[in-house]
Amino acid sequence: MRLTTAGESHGKGLFAIIEGLPAGLTVDLDEINDCLRLRQSGYCRGARQKIESDCVEILTGVRNLKTLGSPVTLAVWNKDYENWKAYMAAEGCDESARTLTKVRPGHADLSGVKKYNHEDARTVLERASARETAVRVAAGTVCRQLLRALGVEITGYVKSVGKTEDEGAYKFDEIKSGRRALLGMMSAACENAAKAEIDAAQEAGDTLGGVLELRVKGLKSGFGSYVSYHEKLDARLVGALMSVQAIKGAEVGLGFEAAKHAGSEVHDEIFYTERAGFYRETNRAGGIEGGMSNGEELVLRAAMKPIPTLMKGLATVDYLTKEPARAATERSDVTAITACEIILESVLATELCAVVLERLGGDHMDEIIERYRRLPQ
Ligand code: EPS
């Protein structure tokens, strides 16, 4: 299975082609649109979210809400295109308006203009923008629906915002039902503290990032590989998380913390009873050993950097004049941490779906469900 996305932030829309999905998968449009709504939510999002009400349109590969086995094309149209077509239209437009040459530190602007020999960083930021994640959420939700048919579920929550960190440990089902509405954190006290931090950042014309924790329940052992380095499950899933705009770090299980402890404090001892089979009492490995799932819950975390468009503007240089300048200030979010949570769940679903289909093969969902059922726990 392979996902390709296309589209610009202020172009006509965002598009995804998912190739290699089996036939017979029931697509739940309401769930896709709920996830798109979640991606637009969160405290202190930018003004763009007031313009858009993202909604998926399926263009190909589905008939009567069931996949056909042919490529599935999804579209999320940009309402804002109406306001931008004079500067963005493929058919001809005025490129001289809305140029951006005061390249923003932390964004793709400077490396992008140099790489493609552009004069205007607008041409770069249009594709580099995290708006692209709208269609990745739509595609990821289709993949989530395939995984759910096998009994594999994904959830996650916002673990920290700026310096406000939730040190609590939560069970999968608690997370699914317990995320708070404002930011997607688990604790009311943390949400209040985080809100105060976000307010202060906004006041200062600044931005904030945070840490997200993701969980996958119901994945049987043996997905991924210990024989081929490029098929290692941890490498693939961490790679998927790192593919999201603004993610600067990702870890599995104890992650970086494991390096501070002795082996006896890190590895999950193995037990066996006839009733339970092989089992562990801890899951510090985050469900992955030797590049393969081990049947325990997958636990991953990712760190989102603060969005690089700051209202107060950072020191930079104008790309054309070479004069010192303050970086351009497009409208932006103070934080997009809540959106990032559903985005990460979606990219995880997409990569995991690809891994599962590579191992199981099959043209129709029935075959895939049957093959998965026969695998050992
Ligand atoms: C985003 C839409 C964008 C930005 C944001 C994410 O819309 P606009 O550029 O029209 O304001 O709000 O992207 C960034 C902050 C960024 O740096 O890329 C969205 O729909 O998520």
Boltz pocket constraint, residues with backbone or C-beta under 6 A from the ligand:
constraints:
  - pocket:
      binder: B
      contacts: [[A, 9], [A, 39], [A, 46], [A, 47], [A, 48], [A, 80], [A, 125], [A, 128], [A, 129], [A, 130], [A, 131], [A, 134], [A, 307], [A, 308], [A, 309], [A, 330], [A, 331], [A, 332], [A, 333]]
      max_distance: 6.0
